[in-house]
């Protein structure tokens, strides 16, 4: 199964489309988002929708690069990691609620591993985007 087969469209916009990458087909990330308290869910949803319509956020309090290829959306203590593909596709990998100053390296590793998995499995596939 390739990278494109494991994408679940979350939000389609004019500037970006946002997908969830779920190679294990467990819906773990979607469950994380859906279990957030309603006020937090609404804030995260607005943040993602704004990005799909306006483009990548310039405010580093809301969106920033963590390392090569890995970015994070930030809404108070909620962190959502992602990477970009083909210029207008944002692929969400994992999320968590930050409980300390430092971002846990295991969460960044999950995002990095999923990004590598995605691009590795995508090799040789015809890009439909």
Order of alpha helices (4+ residues) and beta strands (2+ residues): beta-beta-alpha-alpha-beta-beta-beta-beta-alpha
